[in-house]
Amino acid sequence: MKTKNVIMLVSLGIGSLTGCSSEEKSEETKEFPAIAVSYPISNKDTLVVDYHGTSIADPYRWLEFDTAANVSEWVAAENKVTFDYLAQIPFRDKIKARLTDIFNYPRYSSPFRVGEYYFFSKNDGLQNQSVIYYQQGLDGEAKVFLDPNKMSEDGTAAVSLLGASKDNKYMAYATNQSGSDWQQINIMEIETLKKLDDQLNWVKFSGAAWKGDGFYYSRYDEPAKGKELSNKNEYHKIYFHKIGTSQSSDALVYENKKFPLRYYGAQTTEDERFLIVYVSEGTDGTELYCKDLNANQKDFSMIFKGFDDNATIIDNIGDKLIMQTDADAPNQKIVLLDPKKSDKANWQTLIAEKEELLQSTGMAGDKIFTNYLKDVTTRVYQHDLTGKVEREIELPTLGTAGGFNGKKDDKIIFYTFQMCSGNQM
C-alpha cells in the first residue's frame, strides 16, 4: 500500500516593526535634541611600513593588538562616549518597549526525526536563546534536550545541533560563547541525555558529517595563548573524530597547504556512501570534491570546479549525486551527476531552471521538494526522483515557508510558515 506524504504545519508568525498606524509623530520625536560629543583622542604612531619599495604610513597599527593595555583603555573610552550618547536619546525607552512587545511571541523551528524522537527548538518570546526540545513520537511529551540559557550567566552561549549518528544513538552539538565564531563540539547520548567526555576545540565553520562510529568536522590549529580572538585564521582542515576517543587522536582527512585562507566543509550522504568536501574562498563560489567511501577510494576527485559558480549536494541516488547549482542557470537548477564522469557534458537535468528563483531543495520519503521565490512569496513543489512534478504543496496563504527535509523512510515531514503581513487566514 502506498502512503501519501503528509505535510504538517508547525509554526506561524506575523510581525511588523512599524505597523500600519497613521498617528502623527509625537512631540518627543519631532525634534532630536543636540547632544554634545567629545571623542577621546586616538593617538597616531609614526610607524611606516615598506611594501615592496613603497612606504605606507600606518599610524593606527597599535590598535590591532587587542590584548594591549592601551588598546583596552581606548575601547573603554570609546564605549563610554557611545553609551552616554545613547542614554540621552529621549524616546529610546519607547523604542525598546515597542521592540520588546514585537518580539514577545513563541517561535518554533520545524521538527526533525531521529529514530523514535522528534527534535525542535522553541523560544517562549524573550529568551536570549531558543531551547532545544525532544519528544518520543508525535504525541509524546516535549522535554528539554539542551537549554543554552543555562550555559552562561549572561545568556550569550548559543547551541546548534549538528546531526545524529545513523544508529540514532548520539547527537553532536556545537556551542558558541559570547558571539565568538569559535565552537566547541560535544556529543550527547540521546536516550539517557548523558554527555560524553568527547570535546572538540578550535572548531569554526563546521558541521558533523557522520560515518559509522564517528564524524567529519572542520577546525583550525590551536592559536597562540592570548591570541585566540585576534590571530589570523589559516589552514582550515577536515578531521575525522571517533566516538570515545580524544581529539588528539583525530585523523586528518583533508587539507591544502597551498591555500591558507580557504574554508573546507564536510558532508556525507544519508547512506554514508559518499564524502563530499566543500571548498570556498569567501561567501560566493564553490568547489566540490568527492570520495566513494564504500569503494575505499583513496584520493578525492574534483566533481565541481570553483569558484565562478555555486553548488550543493542534496543527496545521492545509488552511485549518482543530486546537485543544486547556478552553473549556466542563474535561477538554479537540479542535476544528476556521476562522480566518476562529473564534467558538465555528462550532467543529467532533473529539474530545469525556471523564471522563479530556486531558493532551496530538500529530500524526504524518496521525494524531492523545491522551494521557489515568486512575487516575494514561497512556492513549494513535490517531485519524484526523475524530477517530475507530482503536486504543488498548498500553503495556508501567501507567505514564506521553509523546511521540507527529512529521511528516505519518512512519511511525515515538517515546515515552518510565516504569513505575509496584511493577509488573513
C-alpha positions in Angstrom: 0.0 0.0 0.0 1.4 3.4 -1.0 1.2 6.1 1.7 1.0 9.7 0.6 3.4 12.2 2.1 1.8 14.4 4.8 2.9 18.0 5.2 2.4 19.2 8.8 2.3 22.9 9.7 4.2 23.6 12.9 4.8 27.3 13.1 3.1 30.5 12.1 4.4 34.0 12.9 3.4 37.5 12.0 5.5 40.6 12.8 5.6 44.2 11.9 8.1 46.8 13.2 6.3 49.9 12.1 2.7 48.7 12.0 0.1 50.4 9.9 -0.7 53.2 12.3 -1.2 56.7 10.7 -0.7 58.5 14.0 1.3 61.7 13.8 4.8 61.9 15.2 4.8 62.6 19.0 6.2 65.9 20.2 9.1 63.9 21.7 10.3 62.7 18.3 9.7 65.8 16.2 13.0 67.4 17.3 16.1 65.4 18.2 18.0 67.4 20.8 21.6 68.4 20.1 23.9 66.3 22.2 27.5 67.4 22.6 30.0 64.6 22.0 33.6 64.8 23.0 35.6 61.9 21.5 38.7 60.5 23.1 42.0 61.2 21.4 43.2 58.4 19.2 47.0 58.5 19.3 48.8 58.4 16.0 52.0 56.4 15.7 54.9 57.2 13.4 55.1 53.7 12.0 55.9 53.5 8.3 55.9 50.1 6.5 57.8 49.3 3.4 55.7 47.3 0.9 58.0 46.2 -1.9 59.7 49.6 -2.1 56.6 51.7 -1.4 56.4 53.4 2.1 53.0 53.4 3.7 52.2 55.2 6.9 50.2 53.0 9.4 49.6 55.3 12.4 46.9 53.2 13.9 48.6 49.8 13.7 48.8 49.8 17.5 45.0 49.2 17.7 45.4 45.8 16.2 47.0 44.4 19.4 43.7 43.8 21.2 45.3 42.4 24.3 47.4 45.5 24.9 46.5 47.7 27.9 46.4 51.0 25.9 44.0 49.3 23.4 41.7 48.2 26.2 41.7 51.8 27.6 40.9 53.2 24.1 38.0 50.8 23.7 36.6 51.6 27.2 36.8 55.4 26.4 35.0 54.9 23.0 32.3 52.8 24.6 31.7 55.4 27.3 31.1 58.1 24.6 28.8 55.8 22.7 26.6 54.7 25.6 26.5 58.1 27.3 25.1 59.5 24.0 22.6 56.7 23.5 21.4 57.1 27.1 20.3 60.7 26.4 18.0 59.9 23.5 14.6 60.8 24.9 12.5 58.2 23.1 15.0 55.3 23.3 13.0 53.6 26.1 9.8 53.7 23.9 11.7 52.1 21.0 12.9 49.4 23.4 9.4 48.8 24.7 8.0 48.6 21.2 10.6 46.1 20.0 10.2 44.1 23.2 6.4 43.8 22.5 7.0 42.8 18.9 9.5 40.0 19.7 7.5 38.7 22.6 5.7 35.7 20.9 6.5 32.0 20.8 8.7 30.9 17.9 9.3 27.3 16.8 11.7 25.6 14.4 10.4 22.8 12.2 10.9 19.4 13.9 13.1 16.6 12.5 13.1 13.0 13.3 15.9 10.9 14.9 14.8 7.4 15.3 11.7 7.4 17.5 12.4 11.0 18.7 11.4 14.4 17.2 13.6 17.4 17.9 12.7 21.1 17.6 13.6 24.4 19.2 11.3 26.9 20.8 11.7 30.4 22.2 8.9 31.5 24.5 9.3 35.1 23.4 12.1 37.0 25.1 14.5 34.2 25.9 18.1 35.0 24.9 18.4 31.6 23.2 15.9 29.1 21.9 15.6 25.9 24.0 16.1 22.6 22.2 13.4 20.0 22.9 12.8 16.4 22.0 9.8 14.1 22.4 9.1 10.4 21.8 6.7 10.1 18.9 4.4 12.7 17.6 2.2 12.6 20.7 4.9 12.4 23.3 5.7 14.9 26.0 8.2 17.6 24.9 11.2 17.6 27.2 14.3 19.8 27.3 17.3 18.3 25.5 19.6 21.3 25.8 18.9 24.8 27.3 21.6 27.3 26.1 20.3 29.9 28.5 21.7 27.9 31.4 25.2 27.6 29.9 26.3 31.2 30.7 25.3 33.8 33.2 24.7 36.5 30.6 22.7 34.2 28.2 25.2 34.6 25.3 26.0 30.9 24.9 24.4 29.6 21.7 23.9 25.9 20.7 23.3 24.3 17.4 22.6 20.7 16.7 25.0 19.3 14.1 23.3 16.0 13.4 22.7 12.5 14.8 24.6 9.2 14.2 23.0 6.9 11.7 22.0 4.4 14.5 20.2 7.3 16.2 22.1 6.8 19.4 24.2 10.1 19.5 23.7 13.7 18.8 26.6 16.1 18.1 26.1 19.7 19.0 28.2 22.9 18.9 28.4 25.7 21.5 29.5 29.2 20.8 30.3 31.6 23.7 29.7 35.3 23.7 29.1 35.6 20.0 32.5 34.1 19.0 32.9 32.1 15.8 34.9 29.5 17.8 32.8 26.4 18.5 33.2 23.5 20.9 31.7 20.3 19.7 30.2 17.8 22.3 28.2 14.6 22.0 25.1 13.6 23.8 23.6 10.1 24.2 20.0 10.8 23.1 18.2 8.2 25.2 19.9 8.9 28.5 20.9 12.6 28.0 24.4 11.6 29.0 27.1 14.0 27.8 30.1 12.0 26.6 33.7 13.0 27.5 34.4 13.8 23.9 35.2 17.5 23.5 36.4 19.1 20.2 38.0 22.5 20.4 39.2 25.2 17.9 36.3 24.4 15.6 35.0 27.0 13.2 32.5 26.9 10.3 31.8 23.2 10.8 29.1 20.6 10.8 29.3 17.0 11.8 29.1 14.6 8.9 28.6 11.2 10.4 30.1 7.9 9.2 29.7 4.8 11.3 31.1 5.4 14.8 32.3 9.0 14.2 32.0 12.1 12.1 34.0 14.5 9.9 34.4 18.1 11.1 36.4 21.3 10.3 38.9 23.0 12.6 42.0 25.2 12.8 45.2 24.6 14.7 45.2 25.8 18.3 46.1 29.6 18.3 48.8 31.0 20.5 47.9 31.7 24.1 46.2 35.1 24.4 45.7 35.4 20.6 42.5 33.3 20.4 40.4 36.2 19.2 42.9 38.2 17.2 45.1 35.6 15.4 44.7 35.3 11.7 42.9 32.0 10.9 44.8 30.0 8.3 44.9 26.4 7.1 41.4 25.2 7.7 41.4 21.3 7.9 38.9 18.5 8.0 39.3 15.7 10.6 37.5 12.5 11.5 36.6 12.0 15.1 35.8 8.5 16.5 33.3 8.4 19.4 35.0 7.8 22.7 38.5 9.0 21.7 40.4 12.2 22.5 40.7 15.0 19.9 44.4 14.5 19.7 43.9 11.1 18.0 41.6 12.5 15.3 42.6 11.6 11.8 43.4 14.4 9.3 41.2 13.8 6.2 41.7 16.9 4.0 43.9 20.0 3.8 45.6 22.1 1.2 48.7 23.9 2.3 48.9 25.9 -1.0 45.8 28.0 0.0 45.9 29.1 3.7 42.8 31.2 3.6 40.3 28.7 2.1 37.5 27.1 4.0 36.6 23.4 4.0 33.4 21.7 5.0 32.4 18.0 5.0 29.1 16.3 4.1 28.1 12.7 3.9 25.1 11.4 2.0 22.4 9.8 4.1 23.6 6.3 3.3 27.1 7.4 4.3 28.5 6.2 1.0 29.9 9.5 -0.3 32.0 12.0 1.5 31.7 15.5 -0.1 34.3 18.3 0.7 33.1 21.9 0.1 35.8 24.4 -0.7 35.3 28.2 -0.6 37.3 31.3 -0.7 34.6 33.6 0.6 30.9 34.0 0.6 30.3 33.1 -3.1 31.7 30.4 -5.3 32.2 26.7 -4.5 34.5 23.8 -5.4 33.5 20.3 -4.6 35.5 17.1 -4.1 34.1 13.6 -3.6 35.2 10.3 -2.2 33.3 7.0 -2.5 33.7 5.5 1.0 32.1 2.2 0.1 34.7 1.7 -2.7 37.6 2.6 -0.3 38.5 5.4 -2.8 42.0 6.6 -1.7 42.0 10.1 -3.1 39.4 12.8 -3.5 38.2 13.6 -7.0 37.0 17.0 -8.1 33.4 17.0 -9.2 32.7 20.7 -9.4 35.4 23.3 -10.3 35.5 26.6 -8.4 34.9 29.4 -7.9 32.8 31.0 -10.6 29.6 29.1 -9.6 27.9 27.6 -6.6 26.7 24.0 -6.0 25.2 22.0 -3.2 24.9 18.2 -3.0 21.3 17.3 -1.9 21.9 13.5 -1.6 22.6 10.5 -3.8 20.5 8.1 -5.8 22.7 5.0 -5.9 26.0 5.9 -7.4 24.8 9.3 -8.7 24.7 12.6 -6.8 21.8 15.1 -6.8 23.1 18.6 -7.0 21.6 22.1 -7.0 23.7 24.6 -8.9 23.6 28.0 -10.6 26.2 26.9 -13.2 24.7 28.1 -16.5 21.5 28.7 -14.6 21.3 31.9 -12.6 18.0 30.9 -11.1 19.3 27.5 -10.1 18.6 24.0 -11.4 18.8 20.4 -10.2 21.1 17.9 -11.9 22.2 14.3 -11.5 25.9 13.7 -11.9 28.2 10.7 -11.8 31.2 11.4 -9.6 33.3 9.3 -12.0 32.3 11.4 -15.0 31.4 14.8 -13.5 32.0 17.1 -16.5 29.1 19.3 -17.3 28.5 17.5 -20.6 27.6 14.4 -18.6 25.1 16.1 -16.2 21.5 14.9 -16.4 19.0 17.7 -15.8 16.4 16.6 -13.3 14.7 19.9 -12.7 15.4 22.7 -15.2 15.9 26.3 -14.4 12.6 28.4 -14.1 11.8 32.0 -14.3 11.5 32.0 -10.5 14.5 31.6 -8.2 15.0 28.1 -6.7 15.8 29.0 -3.1 16.4 25.6 -1.7 15.9 21.9 -2.3 15.2 19.1 0.2 14.6 15.4 0.1 12.3 13.1 2.2 10.4 9.9 1.6 12.2 9.4 -1.7 10.7 12.7 -2.9 12.4 15.9 -4.0 10.9 19.2 -2.6 11.8 22.5 -4.4 11.2 25.9 -2.8 10.8 28.8 -5.2 10.5 32.5 -4.7 7.7 34.1 -6.7 6.4 37.6 -6.2 8.3 37.7 -2.9 6.4 34.6 -1.6 7.1 30.9 -1.5 6.0 28.2 -3.8 6.8 24.6 -3.0 6.6 21.6 -5.3 6.9 17.8 -4.7 8.8 15.8 -7.4 9.6 12.2 -7.9 13.2 11.1 -8.2 13.1 11.7 -12.0 12.3 15.3 -11.4 8.7 15.1 -12.5 6.3 17.4 -10.6 3.7 15.4 -8.6 2.0 18.3 -6.9 2.3 21.8 -5.6 2.2 21.9 -1.8 -0.8 24.0 -0.8 0.3 26.6 1.7 -2.2 28.3 4.1 -1.9 31.6 2.3 0.7 33.9 0.8 3.9 33.9 2.9 7.3 32.4 3.4 7.9 28.7 4.1 11.0 26.7 5.0 11.9 23.2 5.9 10.7 20.3 3.7 13.6 18.0 4.7 13.7 14.5 6.1 14.9 11.0 5.6 14.3 8.5 2.9 11.9 6.5 5.0 9.9 9.5 6.4 6.2 9.6 5.7 5.7 12.9 7.5 7.8 16.0 7.0 7.5 19.4 8.6 7.8 23.0 7.5 7.6 26.5 9.0 5.4 29.2 7.6 5.2 32.9 8.1 2.2 34.7 6.7 2.7 38.0 4.8 1.7 41.0 6.9 -1.8 42.1 5.9 -3.0 38.6 4.7 -5.8 36.8 6.6 -6.1 33.1 7.1 
